[in-house]
Amino acid sequence: MRAASLSLVLLAACASAARAGLDQSVDNARYPTAGIVAHREYRAMGRATPESCALFGGRVGFKDVAHVGVFYGAFNLIDRGDPVFYDHVGFDVRVRLAAESRWPALSAGFDSQGWGPYNGDLKRYERKSVGFYMVVSKNWRSFAGDLSLTAGTNYSLETRDDDRSPDFFAGADWFIARRVSFLVDFDAARNDNAEDGIYGEGGVYVDAGVRVLLGQTVTLMLVFSDLTENLAPGGESGRELQLVFADVF
């Protein structure tokens, strides 16, 4: 009986640890949080976005203070003609500078992976990569669920369009019933407001999503992108689907 009880306790602890890993959000609907992938944990991700785009990649955590990620994708996958693969691989490196206490957690990083079709002439994605960034996140727990707020500033290296302004972003994640998150991201789009009739038209970007924890190692997220219809020329919001698998080695 004692051995059986100990086994149940260990199983519960392992399950809690697995959930804790996925509970640690490293991104909101689109933009980074101050979260870091845990030591020896890896997360594999696949995301389908408008324009028949697909993005695949993964991250690995080190010592609970840093993670690195690699991403690659293509667009026009489900369409007539040949698919178009991205010109280069995207990289994500994030380092935690300060753990959360009564003050927010602080992280800094570099992310070269943008979103949507890639324009080879302007050397940019439809939604620019974050580039260099600093971000703070703070969490609160209550009977109504866990609330996480994030704010950050960034400088994208996708500047061939002559829009070199630093940018600002913010996000919120409301995690309820230990299974479901409601997410929203705000992007000031200061680096994408040229009103050129191709990309950002001088407004802001707002993305929202619902993320569900499936079992202990998988999350599924549905994202409603560009709710402000700031992206030219279509001026319509989009839908995206993301699947993440997490485990340790």
Sequence and secondary structure as in RCSB ss.txt:
>XXXX:A:sequence
MRAASLSLVLLAACASAARAGLDQSVDNARYPTAGIVAHREYRAMGRATPESCALFGGRVGFKDVAHVGVFYGAF
NLIDRGDPVFYDHVGFDVRVRLAAESRWPALSAGFDSQGWGPYNGDLKRYERKSVGFYMVVSKNWRSFAGDLSLT
AGTNYSLETRDDDRSPDFFAGADWFIARRVSFLVDFDAARNDNAEDGIYGEGGVYVDAGVRVLLGQTVTLMLVFS
DLTENLAPGGESGRELQLVFADVF
>XXXX:A:secstr
 HHHHHHHHHHHHHHHHHHHHHHS SBSSSSB S    BTEEEEEEEEETTTEEEEEEEEEETTTEEEEEEEEEE
S SSSS  EE SS EEEEEEEEE  SSS EEEEEEE   EEEEETTTTEEEE   EEEEEEEEEEEETTEEEEEE
EEEEE S  TTS    EEEEEEEEEETTTEEEEEEEE  TTS    SSSB SS EEEEEEEEEETTTEEEEEEEE
 TT  BTTT   EEEEEEEEEEE 
